[in-house]
């Protein structure tokens, strides 16, 4: 008796795949997104000393820095524009969902259907910007404290914040294009 996977594999053919134009376009779109993300993990944040950053992450490879770098696909180790990834969005989503079960006004929004869901999604986006701002500010301060900024000061911090928050917002926008 053949398993379900074997039966499905027997029914698949390249001819059938050739006729599925929507599936092909979705696969190509997903591959395009992957390529854009990988390129974005190599575009550095302006003003960061890449040599000192690399030395720091070489020393921290076995610790928390190495694990953080692994989760971002190496973007943190290169301090790329996508260093924050989608973590601020995930955190904001969790916070909003928890608040929706505790705050009566958000509970009412949850019960409104599609319009309530759209409003909760908007709150999640605002929370994403808020969290990304503070995470980017924290990274800018940490980079300055470790001497990894070419020209420390408010201009450097502002540049890091705008770049990292913009990268996170771009990733969030790409994610919304998939659905």
N, C-alpha and C positions, 0 to 999 in steps of 0.2 A: 504494500500500500504506500503510495507516494504522499509525501508531506504537502502541506498547502504551499510552501515556498517552491517545491519542485514542480507542482502543478502550474503555479503562476509563471515560473521560468519557462516552462514548456510552451505556454501560450504567448509569450513575448517574442517579437521578431522586429528586425530593423524596418521592415515594411510598415508595420503598425506604428512604430515610432515616427516614421517619415510622414504619416498622415496626421499626427497629433501636433498641429501647428501651435496651439496655445501652450502645450507642454514644452515645446521647443523654445518658444519665446520666454517662458518663465525660467527655464534652465539657463538660457543665455543671459537673462537679466540678473539672475543670482550670481553667475560667474562674473559678470561685469561689476557687480557690487563687491565681490570678493577682491577683484583686481584693484578697484578704487580704494578699498580699505587697506590692502597691503601697501599700495603706493603711499597712502597717508601715514602709515607707520614708519616711513622713511623720511618724511618731510620734517625737519627739525624746528623747534620753537626758536624764534630769533633771540639772540643775546646769550645763549647757553654755551659754556665752554665744553665742547664735546670731549676733549682729552681728559679733563678732570672728571667728567661724568662717567666716562668709560672706566677710568681707574677706580672710581667709587663702586660701580656695579661689579667690577672684577673682584673687589674685596668682599662684597656682600652677596656673591653668587650663591652661596650655600644657605643664606639666611632669608629673612623676610623680603629683602630687595630682589633676590633671585626669583622667589615665588611670585611676587607682584609683577616682575618683568615677564614671567612665563604666562601669566593670565592675560597680559595685554599683547602677546605676540611679539615681545621685544620692544614695544613702543616706548615704555618707560625708560628702558636702558638707553634709548636714543633720544629721549625727551622729544617725541614727535607730537604732531598736532592732534593725534588721536590717543594720547597717553591716558586720558581719563576714560576712554572707551564709552560704553553705555552704562557704566556702573552708577553714575548719578541718576540716570533714568530708572534703573532697577530699584535703587534705594527710594526714590521719590514715589514710585509705583507702590512699593510695599508700605510706605508711610501713609499714603492716601488711602489704600485699601484698609489698613488698620483703623485709620480715623473714620472711614465710612461705616465701620461697624460700631463705633463708639459715639460719634457726634450725630445728634438727631437730624440736623439739617442735611448732612451728607447721606444719612440713611434714607431720607425722603427723596433725595436726588437719585439714589440707587434704584428706588422703586418706580421712578418716572419713565423708565424704558430708555429708548434711544436718545432722547434729548438729555436725560440725566446722565447717561453714560458719556455723552459728548462733553458735558460740563465737567464731569469727574476727570476725563482725559485732559481737559484744559488745565485743571488744577495740577494734574501730574506734570504737565509741561512746565508750568510755573515753578513747581517744586524742583524740577530738573535743573532749570536755570539757576535757582537759588543754591542748590547743593553743588553744582558745577562751579559756580562762582567761588564758594568758600573752599572747595577742594583745590581749585586752581590758585587761589590766594595762598593757601597753605603750601603748595608746591613751590610757588615763587619765593616765599619766605625761606623755605628749606634750602632751595638752590642758592639763595644769597648767603645763608648761614654757613653753608659748606664751601663757599668761595667758588661756585660754579657759574656765576654771572659775570659776563665781560664788563658790564657797566651797571653795578647795583644801584638801586634807587626806585623811585615811584614809576619812572618811565619803563624800566625793566618789568616791574610787577604788573603794570597795566598791560604791557605787551604779552606777557605770559597768560594773564587772565583772559584777555580777548581771544588769543589764539586757542587756548584749551577749551574755553566755553564754546567758541565757534565750532571747533572740531566735534565736540559732543553734540551740539545742536544739529550739525550736518549728519552725523551718524543717526540721530533720532529721526531726522527727516527721511533719510534713506530707508530706515526701518518701517516708516509709515507708508512708503511707496510700495513696499512688498505686499502689504495687506490690502 
